Each structure stands twice: as C-alpha cells, then as structure tokens.
Amino acid sequence: MSANVGQRAQILREHLSIEAKDLDEDLSIALTSLITTAVHDDEPRHNLNSISKAVKESGSAFDLEPLTVIPIVVRSVDEGTDTLMDLMATECSAKEMVMAIEEVVEALDRRLQSTDEEEDDDDDARHASTPRQIARLIQAYATSIPRLAQWKKSPKQAVESRLTELQSLITLVGGDATVAEGQSIITSVSQLVLSLSQGADTDTKALMRSLVESTLVTFPNHIHGNLARAAFTTNFRRLIIPQAEPATSSRQDVLDAALSSICLDEILSILINFLAPLRSVIPRPELEVDLIIPLIHLLPPLASNHPDPDIRHYTFRVLSLVLGLSPSPVRFQLLKDLLSDEDTPPQMRTAAVGLLKEAVMEGLSQDAQNMFASPLLLSTFGPIVLQPDPPDIFDSATCEDFLAGPEPLRLVECLGFYYVWLQRDRTNRVSLLVP
C-alpha cells in the first residue's frame, strides 16, 4: 500500500475495529465486501451507518466503486443507506455515479415492464420497495449531475435521456406507491429540479418541467395538500365544512389544479394559523398597515372568483381575520371601500355586509370609543346598506330581473345587519334613534 492508502486503511481499521489481516489491501474490494455483508447478512458486524462514518472520517469515499456499490445499497433497508448514497454522490466520481444510477434506472424499468413474476421480489422484507429505490436514485442524481463536466458544457445533453427514463419509471410505479412513497418521489424530483435550475438552459428547463408535471399527474393524491382545510378545522371548529366527494377529473385537470393550488393552499394555511390565534390575545394586537393593504387588495377577488368553494370560504375567513386585526380607522375605511367600490364583485359586496356586521358587534361590545359604535357609522354606511342598489331598482327592473340579480341576497344581508344593530345598540351609541 502507498502511504496515503495505508493511512486511510489504518483509520478504517480503527473506526471499524478490524484487524489488518481482515482488510484487503485493495480498499475498493475491502469496502465493497463490507457493504455487501452489511446489506445481505442478517446480523452484520458493521451496518451501513458505521461504514459510512468510517469512510467519511478516513477520506476513503473515492475508493468506493459506484458501478458495483450502488446496485447493492439502493435496495437495502438499512437506515444508513441514504447516508452512504449521499456521501457517494458528493465524493465519488460524478461520471461513475451517474453511470451507476442510469444502469439501475434502466434495470428497474425493464423489470417493471416485464411480465415475468419471478423478477418481482421487492415484497421481500429485506429489500426496499421500488418507489423507495427510485426516490434514492433521484436524490443521488440531484447531487451528482451538477458535478458532471458535461453538465457545464451542455446541460441538455447531460440530462435529456436520463430525465426521460426517470419520467417513464415514475409513471410505471405510480399505481403501486404508498402515500409516503409518492410524497418521497415528489420531494426527490423537486430537489433534483432545484439542483439543476442554476445551470439549466431553456431546453433543459422544458425537460425539467415535463418531469415535474408527469410526477404530479402520477401522484395527484399524494401531494400534501388540504393544509388550508386543516388550519381552518383547527381554528374554526364551529364552522367546519363537510368534506365533498372529489369529482372525476382528467389528467390535465389534475395537473392544472395541482400546479395552481399547492402554493395557495400553503399560503392560506400559514395565514389562518398565524392570524386566528391572535383573536384571543388580550389586548388584541393590530397588524401593520403595510401588511393589511396588500392583503385587502388580493383577498376579495380570490374569495369571490376562485372555482373551489372551500378555498373561497377559507379566503373569506382570512379576510375577516385581517379586518378584525386592523386598527379601527383602517378597518372602517376598508369596509367602506369594499361596500361602495363599483369594481368590488357583487358577491363580495354582499358578503362585506356580514363583515360590517362583525365590526359593529365588536364595537358595541366594548366600553371604549369605537368608530363602529358611533354616529359615524350611520352617516357613512347608512346610504350604502340601508337602501337598494341602485336606489331606483324597484322602478327600473322587472320582478324577474330583480330576482335573478345579486340584489335580493344583498338586501337580506342588509336587513340582517339592521336587525342585529337594533338589538345590540341598547344605549343608542350609534344615535340611530333620536331621544
């Protein structure tokens, strides 16, 4: 052994408590033997975690042979498998790693397309499932491909065939993956795309997008969605909406919904979980105007026009929370704008009457001065909510046109607001009734 190899071998022996005679002079052969034993023996002396640690400490990662080791470890259920593959993807020859991964991907693809049942042995408890193997291979690609010299010269040539093979393999395994396995593949694909995004050209980005779209279509029910529903259920238990049965959708419908809804779902979840608990804080905190104004511009159109009724409802709840945490003068002006602005969607102008009612009920329940419990309320909102819109609608519209429009629902809300106002204002704070 050379001095350098001898030092690495010595560190390996110390970490693994191996005698010199038990460690082959060729470290590649020795490490392959240790790894094979760890994967295949029922009670190996060294597991993959301890081997990985020893390899890292001794600097022996480049002694590993990816073309031999990767096909062995990718199927392992040892908890150290991912650690070892990550180490190899980072330290071993990038070219050899990519070749090894490619060979395993091709082998899995052939096996999944084969009708020979004897080849399907992933049910063996000693072997990781095919979806789990795919997730590991994608993660290894994510680290190895950006290290390729070819990637820096020609990104498309470096990944075109490999991403196409992955796309085919993911499609084949879609029906057999558990929810956790599907989510693992989605996460791995996202990591791969993120790692390649820096050096990718336009053609390569198109390939990456195709892989992402295919993955989302393959696992439409594995996406960790409905976060807004979970947040709403936690914070508004009395207003829980029954779960509707999902409608049958085409592949394109599923893709479009997935791509457009994931971020919105997460944003609504964050807003509900952050804002709802603030309602019970005493004294109630107030949001900064710089945060309130952008949200007020975005939330009403979304609450009015989103095709999913649940999302519309969750968005409306967020709007109510934002207004409830706004300084009273700001809330007063924002509600006035919502109720009187001609650009506000009709359904939102109707719903905004309920938001005004909430503000008045809160104002009347407090002893402190409040704009919503003062004569300003009548002078400002009376001309808006206590008359038809437009004022001559009963003279200008037929009965059929009136009933078909949004005004009947708005008037019902206005009458409800008027009733609650009269019932709650016991001390005539709003000066609706002159003594």
Secondary structure, DSSP 8 states (H G I E B T S, - for coil): --HHHHHHHHHHHHHHT--GGGS-SSHHHHHHHHHHHHHH-SS-SS-HHHHHHHHHHHT-GGGS-HHHHHHHHTTB--TTHHHHHHHHHHHS-HHHHHHHHHHHHHHHHHHHH---GGG--TTSTTB--HHHHHHHHHHHHHHHGGG-HHHHH-HHHHHHHHHHHHHHHHHHHTTT--HHHHHHHHHHHHHHHHHHHTT--HHHHHHHHHHHHHHHHH-TTSS---HHHHHHHHH-GGG-----------HHHHHHHHHHHHHHHHHHHHHHHHHGGGGGSSS-----HHHHHHHHHHHHHHHHH-S-HHHHHHHHHHHHHHHHTS-HHHHHHHHHHHHH-TTS-HHHHHHHHHHHHHHHHHHHT-SS--GGGSHHHHHHHHHHHSS-SSTTHHHHS-HHHHHHSSHHHHHHHHHHHHHHHHHH-TT-TT--S--
